[in-house]
């Protein structure tokens, strides 16, 4: 398995697509994870809020060209 590191001091690209119970995460054009939640009663399969979270102290996060698109 290849290791994908972020570009320190440069912009990194994250793509997260949440469509029902399928939530692929792509980091710098590399597929990182594709979690699947088949439970129709799960809170992951309902419309609602979205959020970003960072862990670690100290932490600095800069966002550039952030966009959300509803996929019907």
ABEGO torsion letter per residue (X at the ends): XBBBBBBBGBBBBBBBBBBEABBBBBBGGBBABBBBBABAABAAABBEBBBBBBBEOBBBBBBBGBBBBBBX
